[in-house]
Amino acid sequence: MTGATDLPVATRRSSDLSKHSAEVFAEAEDHPVTVTRRDGESLVLMSQREADARAALLNIAATLITVALEDGPLTERMASRYPWMYALSVQERDACARDVIDAARASFSTQQPHLAISKLTSWRETATAIAAGLGSQPIEWLDDADDAVVERP
């Protein structure tokens, strides 16, 4: 079984940046590219989006490590670090904690930061909507069968 760390890494020579810069930049927009140099340490070229996602994942990791070292129930420890969780019900907080940890584990093991980031963002947006009063009114669903169809000649 191969893991994400076993995947081949795109590598380019530093001379490719001057000779084929558009090609190298296009490749770096898709995934990080290692640029080797004869006169120094290799560099990694990546999009700002990729760098931001990696920084966000490290921030989530730091928070979860801190939570793991504290005493008390997991859900309460996480809510102390993510106060927006208090807008959720007790059951929703439990589900949120499990979902975020599971997504973070998947992100770390597959090197796909978006899994944890999107899960955390989704729960935060849900808490924000609940805090704003959305969802407190009963939902009135429209039935497709009741919609009138207007035909045009």
N, C-alpha and C positions, 0 to 999 in steps of 0.2 A: 504494500500500500504506500503510495507516495503522498506526501503532504505538500502544503502550499510552499514550504521552504525549499522543496526539491524542484520547483518549477525553474526552467531556464530563465536567466536574466538577460535582458537585451543589453548588449555591449557594443559600443562604438568607439573608434579611435578619435582622439582630439582633432585630427586632421579632417575628419568627416564633418565637423562643425563648420569649417570654412569652405569645404568643397561641396557638401550636400546639406547645408544648414536647414533648408525647408523640410527635407525628408527626416532629419534627426528631430527637429522641433515637432513635426507631426507625430512622430513615434512617441515622443515624450508627453504629448497630450493624452495618449492612450494609456501609457504606463511608464514608470520610471526607467530611465536609461542610464547605464553606467558608462561614463566617458573615461577611457584609459588615457594616461599621459606617460610619455617617456621620462619626463623630467620631474614627476611628482606623483603624489597620491591620486588615485582615481576619484572622480567626482560623480555625483548622481544628479541628473537633470530630470526634473518632474514639473508638472503643472502646479500652480498655486493651489488649485482645488485639492490635489493629492496631498500636498504638504499640510494644508489646513485640516484635512480629514485625519491625517496621521497625528497631528497635534491634538485634535479633539479626542481621538481614541486614547492617547496617552493621558489626557486629562480625566477621562472616564476611568481608566485603569488606576490612576492615583487616588481617585475618590473611592473606588471599590476596595482598594487595599486599605485605605484609612478606615472604611466601614468595617472591614473584616477584623481589624485590630481592636475595635471598640467593644464594650460590653452591652448586653441587652438584646432584645429581639431584632432580627435582621431588618424587618420592615421599618421599625422605629429608628434604627441606625441610619438607614438609607434616607428616610424622611428628614432626619436632622441635617443631612448634606444636600438634599433636594427638597426644600421646604414647600414647593408647589405640590408635593405629594399629599399634603394635608387637605387639599381641596377634594381629594378622592375619598370614597368610602373605605372602610377598613378592608373589605374584600378586594376592592380595586387596588389599594396600596399593596396588598399581598401579591396580587397578580402582576402589578407593575414591577415590584422588586424581583420576582422570579423571571419575568420577561426580560428585564434589563440585564440581569446577570447571565441568563442563557444567551442573549444576543451578544453580550460582551465576550463570553467564552468562544462563541462562533467567530466573532471578529478577530480575536487574538489568534485562534488556531488556523484561520484561513487567510489572514492578512487582508481582510475586507472590512475596513473601518465603517463603511456605510451601514452594516448590519446593526451595530450597537448605536450608532448616531441616530439612525432613523427610528429605532425602537424608543430611545430616550426622548427624542423630539416628539414622537407620536403621543407618548404618555404625557409629556409636559403640555402639549397643545390640548389634549383631552382635559387635563386639570384646569387649564386656563379657561376653556369653554364652560366647564362646570362652574367655576368661580364667577364667571360672567352671567350665570343664570341660564345658560343654554341647556336644554334638556330637562328643565324643571317643569315645563308645560307638556301636557300630553301631545303626542305626535299625531297629526291627522294625515293619513296616507291617502293619496289620490289613487283611485282605481282606474287602470287603463281602459276598462270596459265602459266606464262612465264618460270618457272623453268623447266629445263629438268630433267626427271626422268630416272635414270640409273638402269636397272634391272640386277641382278646378277643371274647366273644360280645356 
